Amino acid sequence: MKLNCKHVWMYISDYIDNSVDPELRLQIERHLEHCEICSAILDSTRNILYLTADDRTFTLPIGFSERLHARIRGELAGHPRDNGEI
């Protein structure tokens, strides 16, 4: 199976946790070598993990989680963004 961006996005957390099987990990790494978007998503996800592991706390704007989840569902379903905001 040839991975596309949506496949990589589905496994990005498992990839970071090193819990994907070795063959899938190799396929993801090959994809990341040539895909700037997925590489940026990987870096951003790692940064989020570092930030959330920080002892300092911060408050997200009201409704942020709902908008984020809706946007992710829309992106995975292939729907265009409404207005580019999360």
Buried (B, 14 or more C-beta within 10 A) or exposed (E): EEBEEEBBBEBBEBBEEEEBEEEBBEBBEEBBEEBEEBBEBBEEBEEEEEEEEEEEEEEEEEEEEEEEEBBEEEBEEEEEEEEEEE
